[in-house]
Amino acid sequence: MNPSMPTATRGMRARAHPALAPLLITAATLTPAPSPLLAQDGYDIVLSGGRVMDPETGFDAVRNVGIRAGEIAAISEDPLSGTVVLHVAGLVVAPGFIDLHAHGQTNQANEFQARDGVTTALELESGAALPAAYLARRGEGAILNYGATVSHMSVRPKAMPARADAVRQALALAATDPQRALRELASVGSAARYDPVLPEDYPALRAALADGLAAGALGIGMAHQYYPGADHEEILEVFRFAADEGATIHTHVREMSIAAMQEVLANAVATGAPLHIVHVNSSSLWRIGPILDLIGGIRSRGFDVTTEAYPYTAASTGLQSALFDPGWRESLRIGYGDLQWQDTGERLTAETFQRYRAEGGTVIIHMMKDEWIREALSRDFVMVASDGMRYAPGAHPRGAGTFSRFLGRYVRDEGLMPLMEGLARITIMPARRLERMTDQARRKGRLQAGMDADITVFDPAKIIDTATFEDDLSHSVGVVHVLVGGEFVVRNGRNVPGATPGRALVGRGRGG
C-alpha cells in the first residue's frame, strides 16, 4: 500500500479519466487499513464533512480532515475533534493550487492570489538575478510559498567582458542594499539584451548560472524573446549546462512561431535537458494546434517536456521590451488599438504608442482568441499557470482570477474536463514538474496524510473570477478557506490580516 495514501480508505474511489491515467492509483489496488492517526484526537484544525479530492490518487469522497503541526495528519470517515473545527459540507477540499508562473512576488499580489486558491506562487519564467537576495527578501514574511529560477537574462552580462565593470559595481551593493543591487543588475541586463555572449565566454556564463543554482534557484529562467542578442548557439549552450546539472529550463521562446518552439524542443531532445515552455497560448497564437502536436509528440517519446497556459485572451508585458521592436504588428497580426495602457485603460494609437514606449510601462495585449485557449486546455498535458503581473491598479486580471476562471468557466460551465482532471492541472502536475528540482514538491499538490497542509476549500458551484480588463483587480469568489502550512491565509472568504506562513521552495543546490 502506498504509505502516503489517506489514513482512511473506506469508500475510496478513483475516476480513471484518460488524462489522469499516469497519476492515478485505482481503488482496486488499495487495501483498507486502520491508521494509528485515527486514534489520536485533538487536531489543530479540522475540516469537517467536505468533499475531499486528491488528483494523485483519484480519491473523491466526503471525509473529515485533521491538521496538526502544519501537516495533514488524518483523513477519516470518523468524526475528529480539534481546536478549530470548520464545517465544510458541500465544499471541495483540495490541495492548494500551485502557480509556476507568478511575477507578483509581493504580499499585495499574494492577497489576490490567495483569494484565487493559490498556496504556492513561483517566479520561474523571468527568474531572479540574485536568488539568495530574492529568498532573503521574501523570507521576511510571505503570505504564500515562494521560489524562483536563476535569470539567464540577468546573469548574461557577467559573461560579457564589456559589461564586467557595471556588473561588479552592482554586485558590490548586494551586501548593503540588495534591492538597489537587483535594480542595477536588471538595468545592466536590459542594456545588454542585444549583446551576444561569445563562445569563449561560455565558461563564465555557466559559472554564473551555477552560482544561482547553488543559491537555491529552482532551475533556469530563460525568456529569450526579451533579449534577442542570445543567439541559437548560446541558447544551446544553456541547454547543455542544464542537462549537465539536471536543472529544468523554464522558457519563453524566441518568438511566436513554430520555428521558435522547434528550437527549444530540438535542444531538449539533443541534450536531455528538462524543459518547461511557459504560456503556450500566447507563444503560439494561431499556430497553437501544430505546436501542441509537437510538444505532445516529444512527450510521447519519453522526453521531459511540459507546458502551461493561462485562460485569458490577452497578454501583458513592458511596452519598452524587444517584443515591440519594429515588425511587431506583422508578427502578432494586431494593431495599435489592440494595446491597452495599464495605467489608464486607454487603447493606444500610433502617437501614444511612441510616447509611452519612450517612457516605459506596461500594456495589455489583446491578441488571442478563446478557441485557442480551449485548444490548449483540450490537451491533457497542459497545466494552468497565471503569468500574473506585479500588482498595480489596472493590471491584467490573470493575477487575481486565473484559477477560479479555469475551474468556474472552463471546467464547470463549459465542461471541458471533469473537476478531478481540472484540479490535477493546478496541483499534482505542477508539483511533479518541480520534483526534479526540490524534494519539497513531493509534499505539495496532494491531499493525503503526511503531506503539507497547503489546502484550498472552495464552492464548486460558485467559484469564478471577477477581475476584468476594464477595472482594477478584484477578488475571485467561491474560494472559502485557504491554508498554507496549516495556517489560514483566507478564512470564510476573507484574507487573514498579518498571516505570513509562506515558506521558500529551494533547489537542491541549497539542500531543497
BELURVEN-V834953 format. One record per backbone hydrogen bond with DSSP energy under -0.5 kcal/mol. NH is the residue of the N-H (numbers start at 1). CO is the residue of the C=O. E is the energy in kcal/mol with one decimal. If there is no record, write none. Layout:
# BELURVEN-V834953
nh:NH co:CO e:E
nh:NH co:CO e:E
This chain:
# BELURVEN-V834953
nh:5 co:2 e:-2.0
nh:8 co:75 e:-0.9
nh:12 co:9 e:-2.1
nh:16 co:14 e:-0.9
nh:17 co:15 e:-2.1
nh:20 co:17 e:-1.9
nh:21 co:18 e:-1.2
nh:23 co:20 e:-2.1
nh:24 co:20 e:-1.6
nh:26 co:24 e:-0.5
nh:29 co:26 e:-1.6
nh:30 co:27 e:-1.7
nh:32 co:30 e:-0.6
nh:38 co:35 e:-1.5
nh:39 co:36 e:-1.0
nh:40 co:37 e:-1.0
nh:41 co:39 e:-0.5
nh:42 co:81 e:-0.6
nh:43 co:81 e:-2.5
nh:44 co:67 e:-1.8
nh:45 co:67 e:-1.6
nh:46 co:84 e:-2.7
nh:47 co:65 e:-2.5
nh:48 co:46 e:-0.7
nh:48 co:86 e:-3.3
nh:50 co:63 e:-1.0
nh:51 co:91 e:-3.0
nh:52 co:50 e:-1.1
nh:52 co:61 e:-2.5
nh:53 co:93 e:-2.4
nh:54 co:59 e:-2.3
nh:55 co:53 e:-0.5
nh:57 co:54 e:-0.5
nh:58 co:54 e:-2.4
nh:59 co:54 e:-0.7
nh:61 co:52 e:-1.7
nh:63 co:50 e:-2.2
nh:64 co:76 e:-2.9
nh:65 co:47 e:-2.6
nh:66 co:64 e:-0.5
nh:66 co:74 e:-2.9
nh:67 co:45 e:-2.9
nh:68 co:71 e:-2.2
nh:71 co:68 e:-1.9
nh:72 co:451 e:-2.8
nh:73 co:66 e:-2.6
nh:73 co:71 e:-0.8
nh:74 co:66 e:-1.7
nh:76 co:64 e:-2.8
nh:83 co:43 e:-2.7
nh:84 co:44 e:-1.4
nh:86 co:46 e:-3.0
nh:86 co:84 e:-0.5
nh:88 co:48 e:-2.8
nh:88 co:86 e:-0.7
nh:90 co:49 e:-0.5
nh:91 co:88 e:-2.2
nh:92 co:458 e:-3.1
nh:93 co:51 e:-2.6
nh:94 co:92 e:-0.7
nh:94 co:456 e:-2.8
nh:95 co:53 e:-0.5
nh:96 co:454 e:-2.6
nh:97 co:117 e:-2.0
nh:98 co:426 e:-2.7
nh:99 co:97 e:-0.6
nh:99 co:120 e:-3.2
nh:100 co:98 e:-0.7
nh:102 co:122 e:-3.0
nh:103 co:388 e:-2.5
nh:104 co:388 e:-0.6
nh:105 co:103 e:-2.0
nh:106 co:104 e:-1.0
nh:110 co:106 e:-2.4
nh:111 co:107 e:-1.8
nh:112 co:108 e:-0.8
nh:112 co:109 e:-0.5
nh:113 co:109 e:-2.0
nh:114 co:110 e:-3.2
nh:115 co:111 e:-1.5
nh:116 co:112 e:-0.6
nh:116 co:113 e:-1.0
nh:117 co:114 e:-2.0
nh:118 co:113 e:-2.2
nh:119 co:97 e:-2.6
nh:120 co:97 e:-1.6
nh:121 co:145 e:-2.8
nh:122 co:99 e:-2.8
nh:123 co:147 e:-2.6
nh:124 co:100 e:-0.7
nh:124 co:122 e:-0.9
nh:128 co:149 e:-2.7
nh:134 co:130 e:-2.4
nh:135 co:131 e:-2.7
nh:136 co:132 e:-2.1
nh:137 co:133 e:-2.4
nh:138 co:134 e:-2.5
nh:139 co:135 e:-1.7
nh:140 co:137 e:-1.4
nh:141 co:138 e:-1.5
nh:145 co:119 e:-2.6
nh:146 co:503 e:-1.5
nh:149 co:123 e:-1.7
nh:150 co:219 e:-2.3
nh:151 co:128 e:-2.3
nh:152 co:150 e:-0.6
nh:152 co:221 e:-2.8
nh:155 co:151 e:-1.8
nh:156 co:152 e:-1.5
nh:158 co:155 e:-1.4
nh:159 co:156 e:-2.3
nh:160 co:157 e:-1.7
nh:161 co:159 e:-0.6
nh:163 co:160 e:-1.9
nh:164 co:160 e:-0.6
nh:164 co:161 e:-1.0
nh:167 co:163 e:-2.2
nh:168 co:164 e:-2.6
nh:169 co:165 e:-2.3
nh:170 co:166 e:-1.9
nh:171 co:167 e:-2.8
nh:172 co:168 e:-1.9
nh:173 co:170 e:-1.4
nh:174 co:171 e:-1.5
nh:177 co:173 e:-3.4
nh:181 co:177 e:-2.3
nh:182 co:178 e:-2.3
nh:183 co:179 e:-2.0
nh:184 co:180 e:-2.7
nh:185 co:181 e:-2.7
nh:186 co:182 e:-2.5
nh:187 co:183 e:-2.1
nh:188 co:184 e:-2.3
nh:189 co:185 e:-2.9
nh:190 co:186 e:-2.3
nh:191 co:187 e:-2.3
nh:192 co:188 e:-1.6
nh:193 co:190 e:-1.4
nh:195 co:192 e:-1.9
nh:198 co:196 e:-0.6
nh:201 co:198 e:-2.3
nh:202 co:199 e:-1.6
nh:205 co:201 e:-1.7
nh:206 co:202 e:-2.9
nh:207 co:203 e:-2.2
nh:208 co:204 e:-2.1
nh:209 co:205 e:-2.3
nh:210 co:206 e:-2.7
nh:211 co:207 e:-2.1
nh:212 co:208 e:-1.5
nh:213 co:209 e:-2.0
nh:214 co:210 e:-2.5
nh:215 co:211 e:-1.3
nh:216 co:213 e:-1.5
nh:217 co:212 e:-1.9
nh:218 co:148 e:-2.5
nh:220 co:248 e:-2.7
nh:221 co:150 e:-2.6
nh:222 co:220 e:-0.6
nh:222 co:250 e:-2.9
nh:224 co:222 e:-1.2
nh:225 co:252 e:-0.8
nh:226 co:223 e:-2.0
nh:227 co:224 e:-0.7
nh:229 co:193 e:-3.0
nh:230 co:227 e:-2.1
nh:231 co:229 e:-1.1
nh:235 co:231 e:-2.2
nh:236 co:232 e:-2.2
nh:237 co:233 e:-2.1
nh:238 co:234 e:-2.0
nh:239 co:235 e:-2.0
nh:240 co:236 e:-2.4
nh:241 co:237 e:-2.4
nh:242 co:238 e:-2.7
nh:243 co:239 e:-2.6
nh:244 co:240 e:-2.3
nh:245 co:241 e:-2.0
nh:246 co:242 e:-1.3
nh:247 co:242 e:-2.2
nh:249 co:274 e:-2.4
nh:250 co:220 e:-3.0
nh:250 co:248 e:-0.5
nh:251 co:249 e:-0.6
nh:251 co:276 e:-2.5
nh:252 co:222 e:-1.4
nh:253 co:251 e:-0.6
nh:257 co:255 e:-1.8
nh:261 co:257 e:-1.4
nh:262 co:258 e:-2.7
nh:263 co:259 e:-2.0
nh:264 co:260 e:-1.5
nh:265 co:261 e:-2.5
nh:266 co:262 e:-2.7
nh:267 co:263 e:-2.1
nh:268 co:264 e:-2.2
nh:269 co:265 e:-2.4
nh:270 co:266 e:-2.8
nh:271 co:267 e:-2.3
nh:272 co:268 e:-2.4
nh:275 co:304 e:-2.6
nh:276 co:249 e:-3.0
nh:277 co:306 e:-2.6
nh:278 co:251 e:-2.3
nh:278 co:276 e:-0.6
nh:280 co:308 e:-3.1
nh:283 co:279 e:-1.6
nh:284 co:280 e:-0.7
nh:284 co:281 e:-0.7
nh:285 co:281 e:-2.5
nh:287 co:284 e:-2.1
nh:288 co:285 e:-1.6
nh:291 co:287 e:-2.0
nh:292 co:288 e:-2.4
nh:293 co:289 e:-2.1
nh:294 co:290 e:-2.1
nh:295 co:291 e:-2.4
nh:296 co:292 e:-2.9
nh:297 co:293 e:-2.5
nh:298 co:294 e:-2.2
nh:299 co:295 e:-2.5
nh:300 co:296 e:-2.3
nh:301 co:297 e:-0.7
nh:301 co:298 e:-0.9
nh:302 co:299 e:-2.2
nh:303 co:298 e:-1.6
nh:305 co:303 e:-1.8
nh:306 co:275 e:-2.2
nh:307 co:381 e:-0.7
nh:308 co:277 e:-1.2
nh:309 co:383 e:-1.5
nh:312 co:310 e:-1.3
nh:315 co:365 e:-2.5
nh:317 co:363 e:-1.8
nh:319 co:361 e:-3.2
nh:320 co:361 e:-0.5
nh:321 co:318 e:-1.4
nh:324 co:321 e:-1.7
nh:325 co:322 e:-1.9
nh:328 co:325 e:-1.2
nh:331 co:327 e:-2.3
nh:332 co:328 e:-2.3
nh:333 co:329 e:-1.2
nh:334 co:329 e:-0.9
nh:338 co:335 e:-1.6
nh:339 co:336 e:-2.0
nh:340 co:364 e:-2.7
nh:341 co:339 e:-0.5
nh:341 co:346 e:-2.9
nh:342 co:362 e:-2.3
nh:344 co:341 e:-0.7
nh:345 co:341 e:-3.1
nh:348 co:336 e:-0.8
nh:348 co:339 e:-2.4
nh:353 co:349 e:-2.6
nh:354 co:350 e:-1.6
nh:355 co:351 e:-1.9
nh:356 co:352 e:-2.9
nh:357 co:353 e:-2.4
nh:358 co:354 e:-1.6
nh:359 co:355 e:-1.5
nh:360 co:356 e:-2.5
nh:363 co:317 e:-2.7
nh:364 co:340 e:-2.8
nh:365 co:315 e:-2.6
nh:366 co:338 e:-2.8
nh:366 co:364 e:-0.7
nh:367 co:313 e:-0.9
nh:367 co:365 e:-1.2
nh:368 co:313 e:-2.1
nh:372 co:369 e:-1.1
nh:373 co:369 e:-1.2
nh:374 co:370 e:-2.3
nh:375 co:371 e:-2.0
nh:376 co:372 e:-2.1
nh:377 co:373 e:-2.6
nh:378 co:374 e:-1.4
nh:379 co:376 e:-1.4
nh:380 co:378 e:-0.5
nh:382 co:379 e:-1.8
nh:383 co:307 e:-2.2
nh:383 co:381 e:-0.6
nh:384 co:425 e:-1.4
nh:385 co:309 e:-1.8
nh:387 co:101 e:-2.2
nh:388 co:101 e:-1.0
nh:395 co:392 e:-2.1
nh:399 co:396 e:-1.5
nh:400 co:397 e:-2.1
nh:401 co:397 e:-2.0
nh:402 co:398 e:-1.1
nh:405 co:401 e:-2.7
nh:406 co:402 e:-2.3
nh:407 co:403 e:-2.4
nh:408 co:404 e:-2.7
nh:409 co:405 e:-2.4
nh:410 co:405 e:-1.2
nh:411 co:406 e:-2.0
nh:412 co:407 e:-2.0
nh:413 co:408 e:-2.1
nh:414 co:409 e:-2.0
nh:416 co:410 e:-2.6
nh:422 co:418 e:-2.3
nh:423 co:419 e:-2.7
nh:424 co:420 e:-1.9
nh:425 co:421 e:-1.6
nh:426 co:422 e:-0.6
nh:426 co:423 e:-1.2
nh:427 co:423 e:-0.6
nh:427 co:424 e:-0.9
nh:429 co:424 e:-2.2
nh:431 co:427 e:-2.0
nh:432 co:428 e:-2.5
nh:433 co:429 e:-1.8
nh:434 co:430 e:-1.5
nh:435 co:431 e:-1.0
nh:436 co:432 e:-0.5
nh:437 co:434 e:-1.6
nh:438 co:434 e:-1.8
nh:439 co:512 e:-1.3
nh:440 co:512 e:-1.4
nh:441 co:438 e:-1.1
nh:442 co:439 e:-1.7
nh:443 co:440 e:-1.7
nh:444 co:441 e:-1.5
nh:448 co:446 e:-0.7
nh:450 co:72 e:-3.4
nh:451 co:448 e:-1.9
nh:452 co:443 e:-1.6
nh:453 co:70 e:-2.6
nh:454 co:452 e:-2.0
nh:455 co:453 e:-0.8
nh:455 co:483 e:-1.7
nh:456 co:94 e:-2.5
nh:457 co:481 e:-3.1
nh:458 co:92 e:-2.0
nh:458 co:456 e:-0.5
nh:459 co:478 e:-2.8
nh:460 co:458 e:-0.8
nh:462 co:459 e:-1.2
nh:463 co:459 e:-2.3
nh:464 co:477 e:-2.0
nh:476 co:400 e:-0.5
nh:477 co:464 e:-2.5
nh:480 co:457 e:-2.2
nh:480 co:478 e:-0.7
nh:481 co:457 e:-1.7
nh:482 co:490 e:-2.5
nh:483 co:455 e:-2.9
nh:484 co:487 e:-2.8
nh:486 co:453 e:-2.4
nh:487 co:484 e:-1.3
nh:489 co:482 e:-3.0
nh:490 co:482 e:-1.8
nh:491 co:494 e:-2.8
nh:493 co:480 e:-3.3
nh:494 co:491 e:-1.2
nh:496 co:489 e:-2.4
nh:497 co:495 e:-0.7
nh:499 co:496 e:-1.6
nh:500 co:498 e:-0.6
nh:502 co:142 e:-2.6
nh:505 co:146 e:-3.0
nh:506 co:504 e:-0.6
nh:507 co:216 e:-2.0
nh:508 co:437 e:-1.7
nh:510 co:507 e:-2.1
nh:511 co:508 e:-1.9
nh:512 co:507 e:-1.9
